[in-house]
Amino acid sequence: MSFLKRFGRGKDRDNGPRLLEHPRDLEPGDIIRCGFAAQPEFSGEGFTVDSVETLDTGGDATKLTFLLLSGVKHSVRLRVVDDDTAEIALEVLPETVFAAFHEDDITEVLAPDGGEHHQITARNLAKIPPEIQPWVATRYRQEAYVKAYLYKDDYRNRPLPTAVNAGEIGCDYSLLVSDDRQHSLEFRVYDGGRTEAYFCTLIPVRKIEELWPRSGNIDV
């Protein structure tokens, strides 16, 4: 990652010196600093990796790893897509979703018997609050509506548990992707009806300009 302004090198208690070369190497306690981005919650901010969680949407081949980041002002979610691309996501309340999309459209997407191939269109740009406009695309198409399982743990380098009741939390997982594939909407509906909603967008990995390990000194 030659574009990084600063490499982080720290001491891992078990494995000796630790070098952060890419966001995929981040672990809880590590720190990142971001460059300019259209999303104000992310742009120019520093974050600590609070935890790692894994969403199983169909086995090891389709498991999604999320880094939960907290900053002074905001909390965001980070997922490494490939060497050059990452996804950032902002968890939002229902009223924020309905400020960007028509409530009837979202209700239909989340209906258990509503089908799996919905298309939704955002409200007129003038009606969307300016602070969420950078997170929202004009039109989305549904690509997934599956039963998924959330693990509050990191399974990047090990297989998912095969035993029943291994700490998994079941949910109905719905994903809609924008026509330009740069934005997405994610919904998780848990037992009892509790629903989480995320505005997601892709960014170049180079937008993450600095990485620091959770312990040890920083090499400049």
C-alpha positions as CSV (number, residue, x, y, z in Angstrom):
1,M,0.0,0.0,0.0
2,S,2.4,2.7,-1.2
3,F,-0.3,5.3,-1.0
4,L,-0.5,5.1,2.8
5,K,0.9,8.1,4.5
6,R,2.0,6.0,7.4
7,F,2.6,2.4,8.1
8,G,1.7,1.0,11.4
9,R,4.0,-1.5,13.1
10,G,3.2,-2.9,16.6
11,K,4.0,-5.8,18.8
12,D,1.6,-8.7,18.7
13,R,1.7,-10.5,22.1
14,D,1.8,-13.9,20.4
15,N,3.4,-13.5,17.0
16,G,6.0,-10.6,17.5
17,P,6.1,-7.5,15.3
18,R,2.9,-6.9,13.3
19,L,2.7,-4.8,10.1
20,L,-0.5,-3.3,8.8
21,E,-0.3,-3.2,5.0
22,H,-3.9,-3.2,4.0
23,P,-7.3,-2.7,5.8
24,R,-7.9,-6.4,5.5
25,D,-5.3,-6.8,8.2
26,L,-7.2,-4.7,10.8
27,E,-8.1,-6.2,14.1
28,P,-10.0,-4.8,17.2
29,G,-8.0,-2.0,18.8
30,D,-6.4,-0.9,15.5
31,I,-6.8,2.7,14.3
32,I,-7.4,4.1,10.8
33,R,-7.5,7.6,9.4
34,C,-9.5,8.4,6.3
35,G,-8.9,10.9,3.5
36,F,-11.5,13.0,1.8
37,A,-14.8,11.3,0.9
38,A,-18.2,12.4,-0.2
39,Q,-19.7,10.9,3.0
40,P,-19.2,13.4,5.9
41,E,-19.4,10.7,8.5
42,F,-16.2,9.1,7.0
43,S,-14.3,12.0,5.4
44,G,-11.2,13.0,7.2
45,E,-12.1,11.1,10.3
46,G,-10.2,8.7,12.6
47,F,-11.7,5.5,13.8
48,T,-10.9,2.7,16.2
49,V,-11.8,-0.9,15.2
50,D,-14.2,-1.9,18.0
51,S,-15.0,-5.4,16.9
52,V,-15.4,-7.8,14.0
53,E,-18.6,-9.6,13.0
54,T,-19.4,-12.2,10.4
55,L,-22.6,-12.6,8.4
56,D,-23.2,-16.1,7.0
57,T,-25.4,-15.7,3.9
58,G,-24.8,-19.2,2.6
59,G,-21.6,-20.8,4.0
60,D,-17.9,-20.1,3.8
61,A,-18.1,-19.0,0.2
62,T,-20.5,-16.2,0.9
63,K,-19.6,-15.1,4.4
64,L,-19.2,-11.4,4.9
65,T,-16.8,-9.9,7.3
66,F,-17.5,-6.5,8.8
67,L,-15.3,-4.2,10.9
68,L,-17.2,-2.0,13.3
69,L,-15.5,1.3,13.7
70,S,-16.1,4.1,16.2
71,G,-14.9,7.7,16.0
72,V,-15.3,10.8,18.0
73,K,-18.5,11.8,16.2
74,H,-19.7,8.8,14.2
75,S,-19.7,5.0,14.0
76,V,-19.4,3.3,10.6
77,R,-19.0,-0.2,9.3
78,L,-16.2,-1.3,6.9
79,R,-15.9,-4.3,4.7
80,V,-13.0,-5.1,2.4
81,V,-14.3,-6.1,-1.0
82,D,-11.0,-6.7,-2.8
83,D,-7.4,-5.3,-3.0
84,D,-8.6,-1.9,-4.3
85,T,-12.2,-1.5,-3.0
86,A,-13.9,-1.3,0.3
87,E,-17.5,-0.8,1.4
88,I,-18.4,1.7,4.1
89,A,-21.9,1.5,5.7
90,L,-23.9,3.7,8.0
91,E,-26.6,2.2,10.2
92,V,-29.7,4.4,10.0
93,L,-33.0,4.7,11.8
94,P,-36.3,3.9,10.0
95,E,-37.2,7.6,9.7
96,T,-33.9,8.2,7.8
97,V,-34.7,5.4,5.4
98,F,-38.2,6.8,4.8
99,A,-36.7,10.3,4.3
100,A,-34.8,8.8,1.3
101,F,-37.3,6.2,0.0
102,H,-41.1,5.7,0.0
103,E,-42.3,3.8,3.1
104,D,-44.6,1.6,1.0
105,D,-41.6,0.4,-1.2
106,I,-39.5,-0.5,1.9
107,T,-42.5,-2.3,3.5
108,E,-42.9,-4.4,0.4
109,V,-39.2,-5.2,0.2
110,L,-39.3,-6.5,3.9
111,A,-42.5,-8.4,3.6
112,P,-41.9,-12.1,4.2
113,D,-44.1,-13.0,1.2
114,G,-43.2,-10.0,-0.9
115,G,-40.9,-11.8,-3.3
116,E,-37.3,-11.2,-4.1
117,H,-37.0,-9.0,-7.1
118,H,-38.1,-5.6,-6.1
119,Q,-36.9,-2.3,-7.7
120,I,-37.1,0.9,-5.7
121,T,-36.5,4.5,-6.6
122,A,-35.3,7.2,-4.2
123,R,-37.3,10.3,-3.5
124,N,-36.7,13.5,-5.5
125,L,-33.2,14.7,-4.5
126,A,-34.6,18.0,-3.2
127,K,-36.7,16.0,-0.7
128,I,-33.8,14.0,0.7
129,P,-31.9,15.5,3.6
130,P,-28.5,16.8,2.4
131,E,-26.5,14.9,5.0
132,I,-27.7,11.5,3.6
133,Q,-27.6,12.4,-0.1
134,P,-24.0,11.1,-0.6
135,W,-25.1,7.7,0.7
136,V,-28.1,7.3,-1.7
137,A,-28.4,6.4,-5.3
138,T,-31.3,7.0,-7.6
139,R,-32.5,3.4,-8.1
140,Y,-31.9,0.0,-6.6
141,R,-32.6,-3.6,-7.6
142,Q,-33.0,-6.4,-5.1
143,E,-30.3,-9.1,-5.3
144,A,-30.8,-11.1,-2.1
145,Y,-33.5,-12.1,0.3
146,V,-32.1,-15.0,2.3
147,K,-32.0,-16.5,5.8
148,A,-28.6,-15.4,7.2
149,Y,-26.8,-15.9,10.5
150,L,-24.8,-13.3,12.3
151,Y,-21.7,-14.2,14.4
152,K,-20.2,-11.7,16.8
153,D,-16.7,-13.0,16.0
154,D,-14.0,-13.0,13.3
155,Y,-14.0,-16.0,10.9
156,R,-11.7,-14.6,8.2
157,N,-9.1,-17.2,8.8
158,R,-11.2,-20.1,10.0
159,P,-14.3,-21.9,8.8
160,L,-17.7,-21.0,10.1
161,P,-19.1,-23.2,13.0
162,T,-21.0,-26.3,11.9
163,A,-22.6,-27.0,15.3
164,V,-26.1,-25.7,16.1
165,N,-26.3,-22.9,18.7
166,A,-22.7,-21.8,18.1
167,G,-23.6,-18.2,18.9
168,E,-25.3,-17.5,15.7
169,I,-28.2,-14.9,15.5
170,G,-30.6,-15.7,12.7
171,C,-32.1,-12.9,10.5
172,D,-33.8,-12.3,7.2
173,Y,-31.2,-10.6,5.1
174,S,-32.2,-8.3,2.2
175,L,-29.8,-6.6,-0.2
176,L,-30.6,-4.1,-2.9
177,V,-27.9,-2.7,-5.2
178,S,-27.9,0.5,-7.3
179,D,-27.7,0.4,-11.0
180,D,-24.1,1.7,-11.0
181,R,-23.2,-0.9,-8.3
182,Q,-21.6,1.7,-6.2
183,H,-24.3,1.9,-3.5
184,S,-26.5,-0.7,-1.7
185,L,-29.2,-1.0,0.9
186,E,-29.0,-3.7,3.5
187,F,-31.7,-4.8,5.9
188,R,-31.6,-7.4,8.6
189,V,-34.9,-8.5,10.2
190,Y,-34.4,-10.5,13.4
191,D,-36.9,-12.6,15.3
192,G,-39.5,-10.4,17.0
193,G,-39.3,-7.9,14.1
194,R,-36.3,-5.8,15.2
195,T,-34.8,-4.4,12.0
196,E,-31.4,-2.9,11.1
197,A,-30.9,-0.8,8.0
198,Y,-27.7,0.3,6.4
199,F,-26.8,2.7,3.7
200,C,-23.7,1.3,2.0
201,T,-21.3,2.7,-0.6
202,L,-18.1,1.6,-2.3
203,I,-14.9,3.6,-1.9
204,P,-11.3,3.1,-3.2
205,V,-9.1,1.5,-0.5
206,R,-6.7,4.4,-1.0
207,K,-9.3,6.6,0.8
208,I,-8.0,4.9,4.0
209,E,-4.8,6.9,4.3
210,E,-3.3,5.7,7.6
211,L,-3.2,2.5,9.7
212,W,-2.0,2.1,13.2
213,P,-1.8,-1.2,15.2
214,R,-3.5,-1.6,18.5
215,S,-0.2,-1.5,20.4
216,G,3.4,-0.6,20.0
217,N,5.1,2.4,18.3
218,I,4.3,3.8,14.9
219,D,7.0,3.7,12.2
220,V,6.9,6.8,10.1
